[in-house]
């Protein structure tokens, strides 16, 4: 890793951050990419290379059920899309 690489990554995620909130958001984006996106893209490429159709999405909808529970800057936590895909009965154990 060169200092040029470090500068490029810093600029991508921090840009011209001027406030603690902007730094927080940049760090959250970087950590999300590191822990979720990079490995998901890698697996998607393996499936694509094997000749399978691949669909990739990023769920960003903030559910109303998290109001007052999680901070405003959190849009969609990991796994929150399950209620939207399968419905609330799935989460309530009513299946």
C-alpha positions as CSV (number, residue, x, y, z in Angstrom):
1,X,0.0,0.0,0.0
2,X,1.4,3.3,-1.0
3,X,0.8,6.7,0.5
4,X,-1.0,7.5,-2.8
5,X,-3.4,4.6,-2.1
6,X,-4.0,5.9,1.5
7,X,-4.7,9.4,0.1
8,X,-7.2,8.0,-2.4
9,X,-9.1,6.0,0.2
10,X,-9.1,8.9,2.6
11,X,-10.5,11.2,-0.1
12,X,-13.1,8.7,-1.1
13,X,-14.5,8.3,2.4
14,X,-13.6,11.5,4.2
15,X,-13.6,14.0,1.3
16,X,-13.6,17.4,2.7
17,X,-15.2,16.5,6.0
18,X,-15.6,19.5,8.2
19,X,-17.7,18.3,11.1
20,X,-17.6,15.3,13.4
21,X,-20.8,14.0,11.8
22,X,-19.2,14.0,8.3
23,X,-16.2,12.1,9.7
24,X,-18.5,9.6,11.4
25,X,-20.5,9.1,8.2
26,X,-17.3,8.6,6.2
27,X,-16.0,6.1,8.7
28,X,-19.3,4.2,8.7
29,X,-19.2,4.0,4.9
30,X,-15.7,2.7,5.0
31,X,-16.4,0.1,7.6
32,X,-19.6,-1.0,5.8
33,X,-17.6,-1.4,2.6
34,X,-14.8,-3.3,4.3
35,X,-17.0,-5.7,6.3
36,X,-20.0,-6.2,3.9
37,X,-19.6,-4.8,0.4
38,X,-16.2,-6.1,-0.6
39,X,-16.9,-9.7,0.3
40,X,-20.4,-9.5,-1.2
41,X,-19.0,-8.2,-4.5
42,X,-16.4,-10.9,-4.5
43,X,-19.0,-13.7,-4.0
44,X,-21.2,-12.1,-6.7
45,X,-18.3,-12.1,-9.1
46,X,-17.7,-15.8,-8.5
47,X,-21.4,-16.6,-9.2
48,X,-21.3,-14.4,-12.3
49,X,-18.1,-16.1,-13.5
50,X,-19.8,-19.5,-13.1
51,X,-22.5,-18.3,-15.5
52,X,-25.3,-17.5,-13.0
53,X,-27.4,-14.3,-13.0
54,X,-26.5,-12.1,-10.1
55,X,-28.5,-9.3,-8.6
56,X,-27.0,-6.9,-6.1
57,X,-28.8,-4.3,-4.1
58,X,-28.2,-1.9,-1.2
59,X,-31.2,-1.4,1.1
60,X,-31.3,2.2,2.3
61,X,-34.8,2.6,3.6
62,X,-35.1,3.7,7.2
63,X,-38.0,1.8,8.8
64,X,-40.4,3.8,11.0
65,X,-40.0,1.1,13.6
66,X,-36.5,2.4,14.5
67,X,-37.6,5.9,15.4
68,X,-36.4,6.7,18.9
69,X,-34.4,3.4,19.0
70,X,-31.4,4.2,16.8
71,X,-29.8,7.5,16.0
72,X,-31.1,9.5,13.1
73,X,-27.9,9.0,11.0
74,X,-28.6,5.3,10.9
75,X,-30.6,4.7,7.7
76,X,-30.8,0.9,7.5
77,X,-29.0,-1.5,9.8
78,X,-27.7,-4.9,8.6
79,X,-30.7,-7.3,8.4
80,X,-33.5,-4.6,8.6
81,X,-34.6,-5.5,5.1
82,X,-35.9,-8.9,6.3
83,X,-39.1,-7.4,7.5
84,X,-39.7,-5.7,4.2
85,X,-38.9,-8.9,2.2
86,X,-40.7,-11.5,4.3
87,X,-43.1,-9.3,6.3
88,X,-43.6,-8.8,10.1
89,X,-45.2,-12.2,10.7
90,X,-41.8,-13.8,9.8
91,X,-40.1,-11.7,12.6
92,X,-42.9,-12.4,15.1
93,X,-42.5,-16.2,14.8
94,X,-46.0,-16.5,13.4
95,X,-44.9,-18.5,10.4
